[in-house]
């Protein structure tokens, strides 16, 4: 009953906010911009968690669903993908039963990101999807680290990832060192190297230059004992994926996150060219699932723990990926549309007597 209540209320508030914001943007001759709606939602979550109602958002997770990867503790195989850094929202995700997850990509210095509008909601094959070109806006690693230390996220004892990015290899190294200076003693955290963000063209070079990637992985392994995840993109072909994944498999305590947004021009998804300020962005949503599932099957033989991210919006898709060899699944668009679905996903996994397999690599 609580699940239905919160799910209905969340979707109602989101619908009303979107309707009002879009109407205001229309009559004031502004471009349609979903980011304003998202910001209203985050503010609402922040208020909710300061009221007594927050205790009603706490849901237990069956111990049978727990996953252990190199000592990292995930309460469920369902995780949040590295798309968000709003800590009250991430706290809500933990409260409703998400197993763990990765905080959005940060760079050493604060970043403004791309000019707005840079986030839109669209329908593809009659299913809601998102396209974004945020451009890695963020507070910078030092500020983010201080906020994280003051948050309640560590109270849940679930694995937390820190995604790092950069325009070139030295920036990735500096980002890792900065985070490590804050969290070197925290054993339930990991780093995720985002080599495939479609909004930082130079960062993409790591996906196409194995020598650079190898140099970065050697450096990372020499400077931290933490688990390291490498985030790949569905825009790579099978040969490229295998080549990169084979390199990753040669290092200790590695995870491969197979899935990210896929780059699309605005016109390709039915938007006006200027609906996104830079004319293109990363598409996420259900349409990505088939490629995600293909990548799981492709890389499973390498025996590196896999996180399947992209298009996962049902318990059936979760089970498909886990049964095919993924250790975890990552979600983003599904959490934007209705995070309370996680409660039902965990419940259905438990009802189906699903028992997660710990993956040590």
Buried (B, 14 or more C-beta within 10 A) or exposed (E): EEBEEBBEEBEEBBEEBBEEBBEEBEEEEBBBBBBBBBBBBBEBBBEBBEEEEBEEBEBEBBEEBBBBBBEBBBBBBBBBBBBBBBBBBBBBBBBBBBBBBBBBBBBBBBBEBBEBBBBBBBEBEEEBBBBBBBBBBBBBBBEBBEEBEEBEBBEBEBBBBBBBBBBEBEBBBBBBBBBBEBBEEBBBBBBBBBBBBBBBEEBBBBBEEBEBBBBBBEBBBEEBEBBBBBBBBBBBEEEBBBEBBEBBBEBEBBBBBBBBBBBBBBEEBEBEEEBBBBBBBBBBBBBBBEBBBBBBEBBBEBEBBBBBBBBBBBBEBBBBBBEBBBBBBBBBBBBBBBBBBBBBBBBBBBEEEBEBEEBEB
